[in-house]
C-alpha cells in the first residue's frame, strides 16, 4: 500500500469511524434507556418494528447492492448518471409496489398494535429504499465523508427525540416509531437536495433505464439474499419466539440482542472502508490483508467479550425486569463476536473476490440449519436458551466454514491455528457459566492480559504501523 493510499485509507476511516462513534453512543442510549423507560409490552412492539424495518431491503430486489458491486472502486464523477437516474425511476415504482403490499398485509392483522407496527414498517420501504441508494453509491465510490453524514444524522435526531421519554406521556412505542420515521424523513430530504444529481438531470432512454435496473438487480440480488439470510441466522429465533412465545419472552430475547449488538457497531466502520480499498488493490495482496484483518479482529474480539460484564451489571442494577436475559447473555455476546468476524472479514472478502454465489449458498445453508434447530429447540424445551444456542452452533459453522473456503480459494491450506478462536470463545462461555460474575470477570481479564503478553510483538508492530500511517 502506497503512502498516498494509506493516507486516504486513514482519512476515510476517520470519517466513517467518527460517524460510527455517534452511532455507538446513540446505540448505547437506545439499548440502555429505552427498555428501562418503556414497559415490557411497549418495548416488545418497538423491537418488532426495529426487527422488520432492518429487513425491508428485501423490497429493493438487490438494486442498490448491484450498484455497489458494479461501481465499487469508481469515482462519483465516473458514474453513468443519466442511466442510473432512469433506473432509479423504475426502482421507485418497485418500492411503491412493495409499500402497497405491506399496507395490505398490515390491514389484515386483527391486533391494532401490530397493525400500527406493520404500517410503520411499510412507510420505511420508501424512506430507507431511497436512503440506501445514496448510501451504497457513496460507499462504492469512496465518498465516505458523505456516507458518514447519512450514517449518523438520523441517529442524532432520534437520540435527541428520546429526551421526551423522561415524560410518562411519551413512554409508548408509537412515539418512538413516529420519532424514528420523522428523523429518517429529515435525512432523506437533505440527501435529495445534496445528492440530487443521482435523481435529477438528463435521463437515458426508458429502455436503458429498465436494463440498468435489471442488470443491477441481477448483480445484487444474490448479495442481498446472502446478507438478509445471514442476518436471519440470528433473526429467525426472534420470529419463532414472537409467534410461538409470549410478548414478554420476545422482549427479553430482543433486549439481549440489542445489548450485545452495541459492541458490534464499531465493526461497520472498518468493513465499509476495507471493501473499496481492496477493490483498488491487486488480488495478489488479498491474502496478506486477509491475514492481518483476521489477526486484528481476534484481539478486538476480546474487548467485545469484555463488554458482557458491564452489560450484566446493568441488568442487575438498573433493569431487573430483564433478569431472565442473564442466563443466555454470555452466549449472545459470543454470537455477536462471530457476527462481527463474518461481517468484517468473511463477507468483505466474499464481495471483493466476487464470490456472491458461494456467499449466498453458505448463508442460506446456515439459515436453514438455524431455523430447524431454533424451532425444534423452542418446541421441545419452550426455552429461549435453546434458541440462542441453536444460533450459536450455526454461527460457529458459518464463520469457520467460510474462513476455510476463502483461504482455500486464495490458495492457502488452513492451519490448526484456526482452532484457537473457537477455543477462546468456548473458554469464555465456560468461565461465565460456571463462576460468579466478579470471579469470572477477574479470570477473563487475566486471560486477556496473558494473551496480549503472548502476542505483544504483533500488537507492537500493529501499533507502529498505525503511527506510521498517521505521520
C-alpha positions in Angstrom: 0.0 0.0 0.0 1.5 3.4 -1.0 1.8 6.4 1.3 -1.0 8.1 -0.7 -3.4 5.2 -0.4 -2.5 4.7 3.3 -3.3 8.4 3.9 -6.6 8.1 2.0 -7.5 4.9 3.9 -6.8 6.6 7.3 -8.8 9.7 6.3 -11.8 7.7 5.1 -11.6 5.5 8.2 -11.6 8.6 10.4 -14.8 9.9 8.6 -16.6 6.6 9.0 -15.3 5.9 12.5 -16.4 9.4 13.6 -19.9 8.7 12.3 -19.8 5.2 13.9 -18.8 6.8 17.2 -22.0 8.8 17.1 -24.0 5.7 16.1 -22.3 3.8 19.0 -23.3 6.5 21.5 -26.8 6.5 20.1 -26.8 2.7 20.3 -25.8 2.8 23.9 -28.5 5.2 24.8 -31.2 3.3 22.9 -30.1 -0.1 24.3 -29.9 1.1 27.8 -32.6 3.8 28.2 -35.5 2.6 26.1 -36.1 -0.8 27.8 -35.9 0.9 31.2 -38.3 3.7 30.4 -40.8 1.7 28.4 -43.0 -1.1 29.8 -42.2 -4.6 28.7 -45.2 -4.7 26.3 -44.3 -1.4 24.6 -40.7 -2.4 24.3 -41.7 -5.7 22.7 -43.7 -3.9 20.0 -40.9 -1.4 19.5 -38.4 -4.3 18.9 -40.8 -5.9 16.4 -40.8 -2.6 14.5 -37.0 -2.4 14.6 -36.5 -6.0 13.5 -38.8 -5.9 10.5 -37.5 -2.5 9.4 -34.0 -3.8 9.2 -35.1 -6.5 6.8 -37.2 -4.4 4.4 -34.2 -4.4 2.0 -36.0 -7.4 0.5 -38.2 -5.0 -1.3 -35.2 -3.4 -3.1 -34.6 -6.7 -5.1 -30.8 -6.1 -4.7 -30.8 -3.0 -6.9 -28.6 -0.9 -4.6 -26.3 -3.8 -3.9 -25.9 -4.3 -7.6 -24.8 -0.6 -8.0 -22.4 -1.2 -5.1 -20.8 -4.2 -6.8 -20.8 -2.8 -10.3 -19.3 0.6 -9.5 -17.2 -0.2 -6.4 -13.8 1.4 -7.0 -15.1 4.0 -9.4 -15.2 7.8 -8.7 -18.6 9.5 -8.3 -18.0 11.6 -11.5 -17.3 8.4 -13.5 -20.8 7.0 -12.9 -23.2 6.8 -15.8 -25.7 9.2 -14.1 -28.3 9.5 -16.9 -28.7 5.7 -17.0 -28.7 5.5 -13.2 -31.4 8.3 -13.0 -33.6 6.4 -15.4 -33.1 3.2 -13.4 -34.0 5.0 -10.2 -37.4 5.8 -11.6 -38.0 2.1 -12.2 -36.7 1.5 -8.7 -39.1 4.0 -7.1 -42.0 2.2 -8.8 -40.8 -1.1 -7.3 -40.6 0.4 -3.9 -44.2 1.8 -4.2 -45.5 -1.7 -5.0 -43.7 -3.1 -2.0 -45.2 -0.5 0.2 -48.7 -1.2 -1.1 -48.2 -4.9 -0.4 -47.1 -4.3 3.2 -50.0 -1.9 3.8 -52.5 -4.6 2.6 -50.8 -7.1 4.9 -51.0 -4.7 7.9 -54.7 -4.1 7.4 -55.4 -7.9 7.7 -53.9 -8.0 11.2 -56.5 -8.2 14.0 -54.2 -6.8 16.6 -54.4 -3.0 16.4 -50.9 -2.5 17.9 -49.3 -4.9 15.5 -51.2 -3.2 12.7 -49.7 0.1 13.7 -46.2 -1.5 13.7 -46.6 -3.1 10.2 -48.0 0.2 8.7 -44.9 2.0 10.1 -42.7 -0.7 8.5 -44.4 0.0 5.2 -43.6 3.7 5.5 -39.9 2.7 5.8 -39.9 1.0 2.4 -39.8 4.3 0.6 -37.7 6.1 3.1 -35.0 3.5 3.6 -35.2 2.4 0.0 -34.1 5.8 -1.3 -31.6 6.5 1.5 -29.9 3.2 0.8 -29.4 4.1 -2.9 -27.5 7.2 -1.9 -25.6 5.4 0.9 -24.5 2.4 -1.2 -23.5 4.7 -4.1 -21.3 6.8 -1.8 -19.7 3.7 -0.3 -18.9 2.2 -3.7 -17.3 5.5 -5.0 -15.4 6.0 -1.7 -17.3 9.2 -1.0 -17.2 8.3 2.7 -17.5 11.8 4.1 -21.0 12.0 2.6 -21.7 8.4 3.8 -20.7 9.5 7.3 -23.4 12.1 7.3 -26.1 9.5 6.2 -24.9 7.1 8.8 -25.1 9.3 11.8 -27.6 12.2 11.1 -30.9 10.3 11.8 -29.3 8.7 14.9 -28.6 12.2 16.3 -32.2 13.4 15.6 -33.6 10.2 17.1 -31.4 10.4 20.2 -32.5 13.9 20.8 -36.1 12.9 20.5 -35.5 10.3 23.3 -35.4 13.2 25.8 -39.2 13.2 25.6 -39.2 9.8 27.2 -38.5 11.5 30.5 -42.2 12.4 30.5 -44.6 9.5 31.0 -46.9 10.8 28.3 -44.3 9.9 25.7 -43.3 6.5 27.0 -45.0 4.5 24.3 -43.8 2.5 21.3 -45.9 4.7 19.0 -44.0 7.8 20.0 -40.7 6.1 19.3 -41.9 4.9 15.9 -43.0 8.4 15.0 -39.7 9.9 16.1 -37.8 7.3 14.1 -39.8 7.9 10.9 -39.5 11.7 11.3 -35.7 11.5 11.7 -35.4 9.4 8.5 -37.6 11.8 6.6 -35.4 14.8 7.5 -32.3 12.9 6.4 -33.9 11.9 3.1 -34.9 15.5 2.3 -31.3 16.6 3.0 -29.9 13.9 0.8 -32.3 14.6 -2.1 -31.0 18.2 -2.1 -27.3 17.4 -1.5 -27.1 14.5 -4.0 -29.7 15.5 -6.5 -27.5 14.5 -9.5 -28.5 10.9 -8.6 -32.1 11.7 -9.2 -32.4 15.0 -11.2 -30.9 15.7 -14.6 -30.8 14.3 -18.1 -32.2 10.8 -18.5 -31.2 7.9 -20.6 -33.9 6.3 -22.8 -36.5 4.3 -20.9 -35.2 1.0 -22.2 -31.7 1.8 -21.0 -33.1 2.7 -17.5 -35.0 -0.6 -17.3 -31.9 -2.5 -18.5 -29.7 -0.8 -15.9 -32.2 -1.6 -13.1 -32.5 -5.3 -14.0 -28.7 -5.6 -14.6 -28.0 -4.1 -11.2 -30.7 -6.1 -9.5 -29.4 -9.2 -11.2 -25.9 -8.5 -9.9 -27.1 -7.6 -6.4 -29.9 -10.0 -5.7 -27.5 -12.7 -4.6 -25.7 -10.4 -2.3 -29.0 -9.0 -0.9 -30.3 -12.5 -0.2 -27.0 -13.6 1.2 -26.9 -10.6 3.6 -30.5 -11.0 4.7 -30.2 -14.7 5.2 -27.0 -14.1 7.2 -28.9 -11.6 9.4 -31.7 -14.1 9.8 -29.4 -16.7 11.2 -30.0 -14.9 14.5 -33.2 -13.2 13.5 -35.1 -16.4 12.8 -35.0 -17.1 16.5 -36.8 -13.8 17.1 -39.5 -14.7 14.6 -40.0 -18.1 16.3 -40.2 -16.5 19.8 -42.5 -13.8 18.5 -45.1 -16.2 17.2 -44.6 -19.2 19.4 -44.0 -17.4 22.8 -45.3 -14.6 24.8 -44.6 -10.9 24.0 -42.5 -10.7 27.3 -40.3 -13.6 26.0 -39.8 -11.7 22.8 -38.8 -8.5 24.7 -36.2 -10.5 26.7 -34.7 -12.0 23.6 -34.7 -8.7 21.7 -33.1 -6.9 24.7 -30.2 -9.4 24.8 -29.6 -8.9 21.1 -29.8 -5.1 21.5 -27.2 -5.1 24.3 -24.8 -7.4 22.5 -25.1 -5.6 19.2 -23.9 -2.3 20.7 -20.4 -3.6 20.7 -20.8 -4.7 17.1 -21.5 -1.2 15.7 -17.8 -0.1 15.5 -17.0 -3.0 13.3 -19.1 -1.4 10.5 -16.5 1.4 10.3 -13.8 -0.9 9.2 -15.9 -3.1 6.9 -17.2 -0.1 4.9 -13.6 1.2 4.4 -12.0 -2.1 3.6 -14.1 -3.1 0.5 -13.5 -0.1 -1.8 -9.8 -0.1 -0.6 -9.5 -3.8 -1.5 -11.0 -3.3 -4.9 -8.2 -0.9 -5.7 -5.5 -3.4 -4.8 -4.1 -6.2 -6.9 -5.5 -9.6 -6.0 -2.0 -10.9 -5.1 -2.2 -8.7 -1.9 -5.6 -10.0 -0.8 -4.2 -12.9 1.3 -1.9 -10.6 3.2 -4.7 -8.2 4.1 -6.9 -11.2 5.0 -4.3 -12.5 7.5 -3.8 -9.0 9.0 -7.5 -8.3 9.3 -8.1 -11.7 10.9 -5.4 -11.2 13.5 -6.5 -7.7 14.3 -10.1 -8.9 14.8 -9.0 -11.7 17.2 -7.6 -9.1 19.6 -10.7 -6.8 19.2 -13.0 -9.8 19.9 -11.5 -10.0 23.4 -12.6 -6.4 24.0 -16.1 -7.1 22.7 -16.5 -10.1 25.0 -15.3 -8.0 28.0 -18.4 -5.8 27.4 -20.5 -8.7 28.7 -19.6 -7.9 32.3 -20.8 -4.2 32.4 -23.9 -5.3 30.4 -24.7 -8.0 33.1 -24.2 -5.4 35.9 -26.6 -3.0 34.1 -29.3 -5.7 34.1 -28.8 -6.5 37.7 -28.7 -2.9 38.9 -30.8 -0.9 36.5 -33.1 -3.2 34.6 -34.1 -6.0 36.9 -37.3 -6.7 34.8 -34.9 -8.2 32.3 -33.1 -10.5 34.7 -34.0 -13.7 32.7 -31.7 -12.4 30.0 -28.7 -13.0 32.2 -29.0 -16.8 31.6 -28.1 -16.5 27.9 -26.4 -13.1 27.6 -22.9 -14.7 27.5 -23.9 -16.8 24.5 -25.4 -13.8 22.8 -22.1 -11.9 23.2 -20.2 -14.9 21.6 -22.8 -14.8 18.7 -22.1 -11.1 18.3 -18.4 -11.7 18.1 -18.9 -14.3 15.4 -21.3 -11.9 13.5 -18.6 -9.3 13.6 -16.0 -11.6 12.1 -18.4 -12.7 9.4 -19.2 -9.0 8.6 -15.7 -7.5 8.8 -13.6 -10.4 7.4 -15.5 -13.1 5.5 -18.2 -11.0 3.8 -15.8 -8.3 2.8 -13.6 -10.8 1.0 -16.5 -12.7 -0.5 -17.5 -9.4 -2.1 -14.0 -8.3 -3.1 -13.4 -11.7 -4.7 -16.8 -11.6 -6.4 -17.9 -14.8 -4.7 -21.6 -13.7 -4.2 -22.9 -17.2 -5.1 -20.8 -19.1 -2.6 -21.7 -16.5 0.0 -25.4 -16.9 -0.8 -25.1 -20.7 -0.5 -23.2 -20.5 2.8 -25.7 -18.1 4.3 -28.8 -19.9 3.1 -27.5 -23.2 4.4 -26.8 -21.6 7.7 -30.3 -20.1 7.8 -31.9 -23.4 7.2 -29.9 -25.0 9.9 -30.6 -22.2 12.4 -34.4 -22.3 11.6 -34.6 -26.0 12.1 -32.6 -26.1 15.3 -34.3 -23.0 16.7 -37.8 -24.3 16.0 -37.1 -27.8 17.4 -35.3 -26.3 20.5 -38.2 -24.0 21.3 -40.9 -26.6 20.7 -39.2 -29.2 22.7 -37.9 -27.1 25.6 -40.0 -24.0 25.4 -36.8 -22.1 26.3 -35.2 -19.0 24.8 -31.8 -20.6 25.8 -32.4 -23.4 23.3 -33.0 -20.8 20.6 -29.8 -18.9 21.5 -27.6 -21.9 21.5 -29.1 -23.0 18.1 -28.0 -19.7 16.7 -24.6 -20.1 18.3 -23.9 -23.5 16.9 -25.0 -22.3 13.4 -22.8 -19.2 13.6 -19.7 -21.3 14.5 -20.3 -23.4 11.5 -21.0 -20.5 9.2 -18.0 -18.4 10.2 -15.3 -21.0 10.2 -16.5 -22.9 7.2 -16.5 -19.6 5.3 -13.0 -18.8 6.5 -11.7 -22.2 5.4 -13.4 -21.8 2.0 -11.9 -18.3 1.5 -8.4 -19.5 2.4 -8.5 -22.4 0.0 -9.9 -20.1 -2.7 -6.8 -17.9 -2.2 -4.6 -20.9 -2.5 -3.8 -21.5 1.2 -4.3 -24.6 3.3 -5.9 -23.9 6.7 -3.7 -24.4 9.7 -4.5 -25.7 13.2 -4.2 -22.2 14.5 -7.7 -21.7 13.2 -8.9 -23.6 16.2 -7.5 -21.0 18.7 -10.5 -18.6 18.3 -13.3 -21.1 18.9 -11.3 -22.5 21.9 -11.1 -18.9 23.4 -14.9 -18.4 22.8 -15.6 -21.8 24.5 -13.4 -20.7 27.4 -15.4 -17.5 27.8 -18.7 -19.4 27.8 -17.3 -21.9 30.4 -16.0 -19.2 32.7 -19.1 -17.1 32.6 -21.5 -20.0 33.0 -19.7 -21.8 35.9 -18.3 -18.9 38.0 -19.9 -15.9 39.7 -19.7 -12.6 37.8 -16.9 -11.0 39.8 -14.7 -14.1 39.7 -15.4 -14.7 36.0 -14.5 -11.0 35.2 -11.2 -11.3 37.1 -10.3 -14.6 35.4 -11.3 -13.3 32.0 -9.2 -10.1 32.3 -6.3 -12.3 33.4 -6.7 -14.5 30.3 -6.9 -11.4 28.1 -3.7 -9.9 29.6 -1.9 -13.2 29.2 -2.9 -13.4 25.5 -1.8 -9.8 25.0 1.5 -10.6 26.6 2.0 -13.6 24.3 1.0 -11.5 21.2 2.9 -8.4 22.4 5.3 -8.4 19.3 2.3 -8.5 16.9 0.5 -5.8 18.8 3.6 -3.6 18.9 4.1 -4.0 15.2 0.4 -3.1 14.5 0.7 0.0 16.7 3.9 1.2 15.0 2.3 0.7 11.6 -0.7 2.8 12.7 1.6 5.5 14.0 3.5 5.4 10.7 0.2 6.0 8.8 -0.7 9.0 10.9 2.6 10.8 10.0 
